[in-house]
Amino acid sequence: MGPHLVGRRHEFGELARVVAGAATGEGALVVLSGEAGIGKSTTLSWLAETAAAAGMPVLAGRAVADEGAPAFWPWSRVFVAGGGLGLSPDLLEIGSGPPAQARFVAIERAASALLAAVPATGLLVTLDDLQWADEATIQLLRRVGADLSGARLVVAAATRDAARLGTVLGLPAARTLRLPPLTPAEVGDYLRATVTGRVDPDLPGRVHRRSGGNPLFVREIVRTIGGSGDGLPDSLRPLVGARLAGVGAECRALLGACSVIGEEFDVTLLAAATGHEPDEVGGRLAEAVAGGIVADNADAPNRMRFTHALVRQAVYDDLPRADRIRWHRLVADALAGSPVPGHVADVARHRVRAATDASTCRTAVDACRAAVDAALRSLDHADAAHWYRRAIELATGAGLDPAEVADLLLGLAEAEYLDLRVAEALRHCVAGADLATGPDRVGLLVRAALVVRGVGGEEPNRVIADLCSRARAALGDGTADDDAGNAGTHARVLAQHAMALAQLAVTSPELAESALTLSRRAMALADRDGGSTALVDALHAHETLAGGPSSVAERMDMGVRLRQLGPVPERPEAPLWAHLWRIDGALGVGAVAEADREIAGLAALAERLGWPVARWHLLRVRAARAMLAGRFAEAQRLVEDGKALAERCGDPSMQGQYIAYMLDIRRKTGDFGDVGFDVAAAAESEPRPIVLAIAGEYLFASGHTDAARLLFARLVPALPDLPEDVRWPAIVGIAGELAVAFGDADTVSASYRRLLPYAGLYLASSYGYRGAFARVLGVLASARSDHEAAIAHLTAAEEQEQRVGAPAELALAQLAHSHARRSRNGRGDRERATELAERAARAARRLGMTPALTTATALLRELGGADVDVLTAREREITLLVADGLANRVIAERLTVSERTVETHVRNILTKLGLANRTQVAAWTLRAGLRT
């Protein structure tokens, strides 16, 4: 038994149970963690042997520490090995489209294929050395690990850095096994199993002290000392030195070249770099194989590897500097001359490490650029960013001029932005702009301004706005005839500037008009240019800033125009926005059939593309449609699915949309339980009016009146200067209704005046459904004691909600109408108010709108003057059953009394209540508030 297997009884027992569980569909994700040499790889090997003995196929992959390893490298080895199960590394290919979405699609496709490929006997996948894994590998591990429930799949990952797998460790199926050092007793067990003859009683203690219980060190120490206990080394490097002492000088020199190539190395490449024949190289390495320094693979005779990463590192570190640089240069030359493509990243790695003067630094920069190009072709933007950084580090040594460095910095920024590292991208955009000089100065400044787009937040958009200002100053105003060829460039910069100012206008309203002016100029220049990319950007800026009643129909027109452009390679997301803008416009005018057609088109697009952002938009649009139809449970499910997707994407704006939907659903259904966070505290430091409005509305509805009043007090001063964009109507409408609740007559009147032009439209879009503006106008008019206007608005609101099929908002409009009739109290108003409240109550009960039902029953009781106290407890019970339409016989069976007794009670109830027949009982229970 080797030292890695000594003292691992607990871990092996756990792993054996995992293998047994997989046979019954208990999939598991096991993470083995511990320091280098602790036995993770050997434990994985034991697990693989155990699984194979149980009839489970085993697929293995491992990460490598060397630069240039492609995305998904450990998984690609797994999928190559899984060819017999229908797997292929082609499943990991990243396709076209926005980078984050394309990677998401590849991860979803690969995870689904792996889970579908699991045979009835189960499957084990092992992934070693994940401390060196790229982010895509970790994301795929998380995706597979999240879907192991009911699967016969075990995934076992080994890493030195368990914290790197933090999101993975939180999955329900995840189990963590941290491998501890061996104890002195376990070291003694190993010594007794491996050392011939009697073991000195003091030897286990000495070996344990010098090795720290690390199994690899124990093995090497024992191998070196032969059981004598003399001259024990303090670290692995002397141990490796002792191994190297057992091989000849030629083999030792060759091992230096091997360590330069990497932990794994190709014998043909080694031969090319050293000038030897492959067979000769293999023969010279035979000593190293016998000495346990490197290992070969019978299934892949052209590839060899060091027995441990620490062994390779020790060999590499012991190389003299001149030899190390020479070997890197020779390996790079051999790779560059290889007829096999795909080595550009390896070439770059070796060129960088061989760079010592201006010439070799320039060569290394060129190699890094080639590696960038290869990474971008495969949409591996993290790798592209890495090679840009290496090139920038060499810029001074290579003698690059400022414009060349600016070009590298902006390339780095573009790669970082596509890898969703916005803050880093902006920092390098500024650095690149600062170095923009020479003939390319204008182009560099424009490029710096356009890298990062479509982000929220004040600070990022201040940086973007400043970059746009610098680019515009360099471009000029774009009106001169000789600028005609640059109209598209001008349009894109203006559109970008407008979008940034629109974000800043949330907290600086004076910027709203500037943003609108810039968007109009961008549209004019885009039309003049005719380029589709410029037009998409200009349309997007214009849509973001579009406001007022006319913007509803305008969005539909912009969606048509965007669709007519056809495919725009630089803006593959354009068809998505075309659907969303048309959905927003259609819902805003109440064209539900048109909205449904666009939602169906969006669903087909999302299915075809597979982008997570498209699926997220589809979920929120369907949630809005469910809200319109009064299907709150369905809406809740859809927004919960959207939240899960948002968490996987890591987009905070998606999370914010989930919160807005959730609060609206709970406000309407009366589910005021734990929402997962403190709404008041979350809004306390929030300056955005839309957040103050939504949070204040929810807090008031849930009974937290004082907290709602504080948010309302912060919201009111912002209303006069609020830019009339897509959020404006919701903010003003909510503020107006809160003003009614808090008796703020000035805000009530101002809100009514501002919203009056929206009469006939709907406060509805892909962001939610809040019903006809006419209802809000009716509530505000009633609070101003303008009863005639209130009733006219609310009558119109009822008609609008009936036309689009919105039962929940219809009930709220009927309830508001009932209040307005009661307040006017003219001829026939009380009867009409009672009828409206009864309808509202019936709908509220059917739809699960508890707050509306409570309000309606209280109003009915006031209007009808019904007195519940005239009935006995038993009579109240029977009254509710009669109201539900149950026959006397059924009531008698339910209450375990005679049918004659029920008949007597029913006659008494009708007499006491003054009702003519049983059919009137249901209406009476509503008026009396007997049922809530």
Residue pairs with C-beta under 8 A, 6 or more apart in sequence:
1 189
1 190
1 193
2 42
2 190
2 215
2 219
3 39
3 182
3 187
3 190
3 215
3 216
3 218
3 219
4 39
4 42
4 43
4 215
4 216
5 39
5 42
5 46
6 182
6 186
6 187
6 189
6 190
6 193
6 215
7 182
7 183
7 186
7 189
8 39
8 43
8 46
8 179
11 32
11 43
11 177
11 179
12 43
12 46
14 175
14 177
15 30
15 43
15 46
15 47
15 50
15 156
15 177
16 50
18 28
18 30
18 154
18 175
19 47
19 50
19 51
19 54
19 56
19 122
19 124
19 154
20 54
21 28
22 28
22 51
22 56
22 122
22 123
22 124
22 152
22 153
22 154
23 54
23 121
23 122
23 152
24 152
25 150
25 151
25 152
27 148
27 149
27 150
27 151
27 152
27 153
27 154
27 173
28 148
28 154
28 155
28 173
28 174
28 175
29 141
29 144
29 145
29 148
29 154
29 155
29 156
29 157
29 168
29 171
29 173
29 174
29 175
30 47
30 154
30 155
30 156
30 157
30 174
30 175
30 176
30 177
31 156
31 157
31 158
31 159
31 162
31 165
31 168
31 169
31 174
31 175
31 176
31 177
32 40
32 43
32 44
32 156
32 157
32 158
32 159
32 177
32 178
32 179
33 40
33 158
33 159
33 160
33 161
33 162
33 176
33 177
33 178
33 179
34 40
34 160
34 178
34 179
34 180
35 160
35 214
36 160
36 216
36 308
36 309
36 310
37 214
37 215
37 216
37 217
37 236
37 308
37 310
38 179
38 180
38 181
38 214
38 215
38 216
39 179
39 215
39 216
40 128
40 158
40 159
40 160
40 179
41 128
41 129
41 158
42 215
43 158
43 179
44 60
44 126
44 128
44 156
44 158
47 124
47 126
47 156
48 58
48 60
48 124
48 126
51 58
51 122
51 124
51 154
52 58
54 121
54 122
55 121
55 122
56 121
56 122
56 123
56 124
56 154
57 82
57 84
57 85
57 119
57 121
57 123
57 124
58 123
58 124
58 125
58 126
59 78
59 79
59 81
59 82
59 85
59 87
59 123
59 124
59 125
59 126
60 77
60 78
60 81
60 125
60 126
60 127
60 128
61 73
61 74
61 75
61 76
61 77
61 78
61 81
61 125
61 126
61 127
61 128
62 74
62 77
62 127
62 128
62 129
63 69
63 73
63 74
63 127
63 128
63 129
63 130
63 131
63 132
63 133
63 134
63 137
64 73
64 129
64 132
64 262
64 263
64 264
65 129
65 132
65 262
65 263
65 309
66 262
66 263
66 346
66 349
67 345
67 348
67 349
67 352
67 386
67 390
68 345
68 346
68 348
68 349
68 371
68 383
69 132
69 134
69 345
70 76
70 345
70 378
70 380
70 383
71 92
71 94
71 134
71 136
71 137
71 378
71 380
71 382
71 383
72 92
72 106
72 110
72 134
72 136
72 137
72 140
73 133
73 134
73 137
74 127
74 128
74 129
74 130
74 133
74 137
75 92
75 110
75 127
75 137
75 140
76 89
76 92
78 87
78 114
78 125
78 127
79 87
79 88
79 89
79 91
79 92
79 110
79 114
80 88
80 89
82 114
82 117
85 117
85 118
85 119
85 123
86 113
86 116
86 117
87 113
87 114
87 117
91 106
91 109
91 110
91 113
92 106
92 110
93 106
93 378
94 102
94 103
94 105
94 106
94 378
94 379
94 380
95 102
95 105
95 106
95 379
96 102
96 572
97 105
97 572
97 609
97 611
98 418
98 572
98 573
98 611
98 613
99 379
99 381
99 418
99 419
100 418
100 420
100 612
100 613
100 649
101 609
101 610
101 611
101 612
101 613
101 614
102 379
102 611
103 136
103 139
103 379
104 610
104 611
104 612
104 648
104 649
105 609
105 610
105 611
107 136
107 139
107 140
107 143
108 143
108 610
109 610
110 140
111 140
111 143
111 144
111 147
114 125
114 144
114 153
115 144
115 147
115 151
115 153
117 123
118 151
118 152
118 153
119 152
120 152
121 152
122 152
122 153
122 154
123 152
123 153
123 154
124 153
124 154
124 155
124 156
125 153
125 154
125 155
125 156
126 155
126 156
126 157
126 158
127 133
127 137
127 141
127 155
127 156
127 157
127 158
128 157
128 158
129 158
129 159
129 160
129 309
130 137
130 138
130 141
130 157
130 158
130 159
130 161
130 164
130 165
131 159
131 160
131 161
131 164
133 159
133 164
134 382
134 383
135 382
136 380
136 382
138 164
138 165
138 167
138 168
141 155
141 157
141 165
141 168
142 167
142 168
142 171
143 648
144 153
144 155
145 155
145 168
145 171
145 173
145 174
146 171
146 173
148 155
148 171
148 173
149 172
149 173
157 165
157 168
159 165
162 169
162 176
162 178
168 174
169 176
180 213
181 212
181 213
181 214
182 190
182 208
182 213
182 214
182 215
182 218
183 208
183 213
184 204
184 205
184 208
184 213
185 204
186 213
187 204
187 207
187 208
187 211
187 213
187 218
188 199
188 204
190 218
190 219
190 222
191 199
191 203
191 204
191 207
191 222
191 227
192 199
194 222
195 222
195 226
195 227
196 227
197 227
199 227
200 227
200 229
202 229
203 227
203 229
206 229
206 232
207 218
207 221
207 222
207 229
207 232
208 218
210 217
210 221
210 232
210 233
210 234
211 217
211 218
211 221
216 236
216 308
216 310
217 236
217 239
220 236
220 239
220 240
220 242
220 243
221 232
221 233
221 239
223 239
223 292
224 233
224 239
224 242
225 231
225 232
233 239
233 242
236 310
236 311
236 314
237 314
237 317
237 318
240 293
240 310
240 311
240 314
240 315
240 318
241 314
241 318
243 291
243 292
243 293
243 311
244 252
244 255
244 291
244 293
244 315
246 287
246 291
247 255
247 287
247 288
247 291
247 293
248 287
250 284
251 284
251 285
251 287
251 288
254 270
254 274
254 281
254 284
254 285
254 288
255 285
255 288
255 293
255 294
255 315
256 315
256 316
256 319
256 323
256 324
256 327
257 270
257 273
257 274
257 327
257 330
257 331
258 265
258 270
258 285
258 294
258 304
258 306
258 312
258 315
259 306
259 312
259 313
259 315
259 316
259 319
260 316
260 319
260 324
260 327
260 328
260 331
260 350
260 353
261 269
261 270
261 273
261 331
262 312
263 305
263 306
263 309
263 312
264 303
264 304
264 305
264 306
265 303
265 304
265 305
266 302
266 303
267 278
267 281
267 282
267 301
267 302
267 303
267 304
268 278
268 302
269 331
269 334
269 335
269 338
270 281
271 277
271 278
271 280
271 281
272 334
272 337
272 338
273 327
273 330
273 331
273 333
273 334
274 281
274 330
276 284
278 302
285 294
285 304
288 294
289 295
289 296
289 304
292 307
293 306
293 307
293 311
293 315
294 304
294 305
294 306
294 307
295 304
295 305
295 306
295 307
296 303
296 304
297 303
297 304
297 305
306 312
306 315
316 324
319 327
324 353
325 353
325 354
325 356
326 354
328 350
328 351
328 353
328 354
329 350
329 351
329 354
329 360
331 350
332 347
332 350
332 351
332 354
332 367
335 343
335 346
335 347
335 350
336 343
336 347
342 374
344 367
344 370
344 371
344 373
344 374
345 371
345 374
345 375
345 383
345 387
347 367
347 370
347 371
348 364
348 367
348 368
348 370
348 371
348 387
348 390
351 360
351 363
351 364
351 367
351 368
352 364
352 367
352 368
352 390
352 394
354 360
354 364
355 361
355 363
355 364
355 394
355 397
357 397
358 397
358 398
358 399
361 394
361 397
361 398
361 399
362 398
362 399
364 390
364 391
364 394
364 398
365 391
365 394
365 395
365 398
365 400
368 387
368 388
368 390
368 391
368 394
369 387
369 391
371 383
371 384
371 387
372 384
372 387
372 388
372 391
372 411
372 415
375 381
375 383
375 384
375 387
375 415
376 384
376 415
381 415
381 416
381 418
381 419
382 415
382 419
384 411
384 415
385 412
385 415
385 416
385 419
385 421
388 408
388 409
388 411
388 412
388 415
389 412
391 408
392 405
392 408
392 409
392 412
395 404
395 405
395 408
400 408
401 437
401 438
402 435
402 436
402 437
402 438
403 435
403 436
403 437
403 438
403 439
403 440
403 441
403 444
405 435
406 431
406 432
406 433
406 435
406 436
406 437
406 444
407 432
407 440
407 444
409 428
409 429
409 431
409 432
409 435
410 428
410 429
410 432
410 444
410 447
410 448
410 451
412 428
413 424
413 425
413 426
413 428
413 429
413 432
413 448
413 451
413 452
414 425
414 451
416 422
416 424
416 425
416 428
417 425
417 451
417 452
420 650
422 452
422 455
422 460
423 460
425 451
425 452
426 452
426 460
426 463
426 464
429 448
429 449
429 451
429 452
429 463
429 467
430 448
430 463
430 467
432 444
432 447
432 448
433 444
433 445
433 448
433 449
433 467
433 470
435 444
436 444
436 445
436 448
441 474
442 471
442 474
442 475
445 467
445 470
445 471
445 474
446 471
446 474
446 475
446 489
446 492
446 493
448 467
448 470
448 471
449 464
449 467
449 468
449 470
449 471
449 493
449 496
449 497
450 471
450 492
450 493
450 496
452 460
452 464
453 464
453 496
453 499
453 537
454 499
455 461
455 464
456 503
456 652
456 653
457 503
458 503
458 504
458 506
458 507
461 500
461 501
461 503
461 504
462 500
462 504
464 496
464 497
464 500
465 497
465 500
465 501
465 504
468 493
468 494
468 496
468 497
468 500
469 497
471 493
472 490
472 493
472 494
472 497
475 483
475 486
475 489
475 490
475 493
476 483
477 483
478 486
478 487
478 490
478 494
478 521
478 525
483 490
484 528
487 525
487 526
487 528
487 529
487 534
488 525
488 526
488 529
488 530
488 531
488 533
488 534
489 534
490 522
490 525
491 522
491 523
491 525
491 526
491 529
491 531
491 534
491 535
491 537
491 538
492 522
492 533
492 534
492 537
492 538
494 518
494 519
494 521
494 522
494 525
494 538
494 541
495 518
495 519
495 522
495 526
495 534
495 537
495 538
495 540
495 541
496 537
496 541
497 515
497 518
498 515
498 516
498 518
498 519
498 522
498 541
498 544
498 545
499 515
499 540
499 541
499 544
501 511
501 512
501 514
501 515
501 518
502 512
502 515
502 541
502 544
502 545
502 723
502 725
504 511
505 511
505 512
505 515
505 723
505 725
506 687
506 688
506 689
507 687
507 688
509 718
509 721
509 722
509 723
510 721
512 545
512 723
512 725
513 723
515 541
515 545
515 723
516 545
518 541
519 538
519 541
519 542
519 544
519 545
520 542
522 534
522 537
522 538
522 541
522 542
523 538
523 539
523 542
525 534
525 538
526 534
526 535
526 537
526 538
526 539
527 535
529 535
532 565
532 566
532 568
532 571
533 568
533 570
533 571
535 565
536 562
536 565
536 568
536 571
536 574
537 571
539 558
539 561
539 562
540 577
542 558
543 555
543 558
543 577
543 581
544 725
544 726
545 723
545 725
546 554
546 555
546 558
546 725
546 726
547 723
547 724
547 725
547 726
547 728
548 724
548 757
549 757
549 758
549 761
551 726
552 584
552 585
552 588
552 589
552 761
553 585
553 588
553 589
554 585
555 581
555 582
555 584
555 585
555 588
556 581
556 582
556 585
556 586
556 589
557 585
558 581
559 577
559 578
559 579
559 580
559 581
559 582
559 585
559 598
560 578
560 582
562 574
562 575
562 577
562 578
562 581
563 575
563 578
565 574
567 574
568 574
573 613
575 605
576 602
576 605
576 609
576 611
576 613
576 614
576 617
579 598
579 599
579 601
579 602
579 605
580 602
580 617
580 621
580 766
582 594
582 595
582 598
583 595
583 598
583 599
583 602
583 621
583 765
583 766
584 726
584 765
584 766
585 591
586 592
586 594
586 595
586 598
587 595
587 624
587 628
587 762
587 764
587 765
587 766
587 769
588 761
588 762
588 764
588 765
589 761
589 762
590 761
590 762
590 764
590 772
590 800
590 803
590 804
592 628
592 804
592 805
595 625
596 625
599 618
599 621
599 622
599 625
602 614
602 617
602 618
602 621
603 618
605 614
606 614
606 615
606 617
606 618
612 645
612 648
612 649
613 649
613 651
615 645
616 642
616 645
616 646
616 649
616 654
617 766
619 638
619 639
619 641
619 642
619 645
620 638
620 639
620 642
620 657
620 661
620 766
620 767
621 766
622 638
623 634
623 635
623 638
623 639
623 642
623 661
623 768
624 635
624 764
624 765
624 766
624 767
624 768
624 769
625 769
626 632
626 634
626 635
626 638
627 635
627 664
627 665
627 768
627 769
627 808
628 764
628 769
628 804
628 805
628 806
628 809
629 805
629 806
629 807
630 806
630 807
630 808
630 843
630 847
632 665
632 668
632 669
632 808
632 847
632 848
632 849
633 848
635 661
635 665
636 662
636 665
639 658
639 661
639 662
639 665
642 654
642 657
642 658
642 661
643 654
643 655
643 658
645 654
646 654
646 655
646 657
646 658
647 655
657 767
660 694
660 767
660 768
661 768
662 675
663 675
663 679
663 694
663 695
663 697
663 698
664 694
664 698
664 768
664 770
665 671
666 672
666 675
666 698
666 702
667 697
667 698
667 701
667 702
667 851
668 808
668 849
668 851
668 852
669 848
669 849
669 850
669 851
670 849
670 850
670 851
670 854
671 850
672 701
672 702
672 703
679 695
679 698
679 699
679 704
679 707
680 695
680 699
680 704
680 707
680 710
680 711
682 695
683 691
683 692
683 695
683 696
683 711
686 692
686 695
689 715
689 718
689 719
689 722
689 727
689 731
690 727
690 730
690 731
692 711
692 712
692 714
692 715
692 718
693 715
693 730
693 731
693 734
693 735
693 738
694 730
694 734
695 711
696 708
696 711
696 712
696 715
696 734
696 738
697 708
697 734
697 737
697 738
699 705
699 707
699 708
699 711
700 708
700 738
700 741
701 851
708 738
709 742
712 735
712 738
712 739
712 742
712 744
715 731
715 735
715 738
716 735
716 739
716 744
716 747
719 731
719 732
719 735
719 747
719 750
719 751
720 750
722 728
722 731
722 732
726 765
729 755
729 758
729 763
729 773
730 763
730 770
732 751
732 754
732 755
733 751
733 755
733 763
733 770
733 773
733 776
735 747
735 751
736 747
736 748
736 751
736 752
736 755
736 776
736 779
736 780
737 776
737 779
737 780
738 744
739 745
739 747
739 748
739 751
739 783
740 748
740 779
740 780
740 783
745 783
745 784
748 780
748 783
748 784
749 780
749 784
751 780
752 777
752 780
752 781
752 784
755 773
755 776
755 777
755 780
756 777
758 773
758 777
759 773
759 774
759 777
759 793
759 796
760 773
760 774
760 796
760 800
761 772
761 773
762 769
762 771
762 772
762 773
762 800
762 804
763 769
763 770
763 771
763 772
763 773
763 776
764 770
764 771
769 806
769 809
770 809
771 797
771 801
771 806
771 809
771 812
771 813
772 796
772 797
772 800
772 801
772 809
772 813
774 793
774 794
774 796
774 797
774 800
774 813
775 793
775 794
775 797
775 801
775 809
775 812
775 813
775 816
777 789
777 793
778 789
778 790
778 791
778 792
778 793
778 794
778 797
778 813
778 816
778 817
778 820
779 790
779 816
781 787
781 789
781 790
781 793
781 820
782 790
782 794
782 816
782 819
782 820
782 823
785 823
787 820
787 823
787 824
790 820
790 823
790 824
791 817
791 820
791 821
791 824
794 813
794 816
794 817
794 820
795 817
797 809
797 813
797 816
797 817
798 810
798 813
798 814
798 817
801 807
801 809
801 810
801 813
802 810
807 843
807 846
807 847
808 843
808 847
808 849
810 843
811 839
811 840
811 843
811 844
811 847
811 849
811 852
812 840
812 852
814 836
814 837
814 839
814 840
814 843
815 836
815 837
815 840
815 844
815 852
815 855
815 856
815 859
817 833
817 836
818 832
818 833
818 834
818 836
818 837
818 840
818 856
818 859
818 863
819 833
819 859
821 829
821 830
821 832
821 833
821 836
822 829
822 830
822 833
822 859
822 862
822 863
830 863
833 859
833 863
834 860
834 863
834 864
834 927
837 856
837 859
837 860
837 863
837 926
837 927
838 856
838 860
838 923
838 926
838 927
840 852
840 856
841 852
841 853
841 856
841 857
841 860
841 926
842 926
843 849
844 850
844 852
844 853
844 856
845 853
845 931
850 932
853 932
854 932
856 926
857 926
857 927
857 928
857 929
857 930
857 931
857 932
858 929
860 866
860 926
860 927
860 928
860 929
861 927
861 928
861 929
863 927
864 924
864 927
864 928
866 913
866 924
866 927
866 928
866 929
867 928
868 876
868 928
868 929
868 930
870 912
870 913
871 879
871 909
871 912
871 913
874 905
875 905
875 908
875 909
875 912
876 930
877 895
878 891
878 895
878 902
878 905
878 906
878 909
879 909
879 921
879 924
879 925
879 930
880 925
880 930
880 931
881 890
881 891
881 894
882 891
882 906
882 909
882 918
882 921
882 922
883 921
883 922
883 924
883 925
883 931
884 922
885 922
886 894
888 899
888 902
888 903
888 906
889 899
891 902
892 898
892 899
892 901
892 902
895 902
906 918
909 915
909 921
910 916
910 917
910 918
910 921
913 921
913 924
915 921
915 924
924 930
925 931
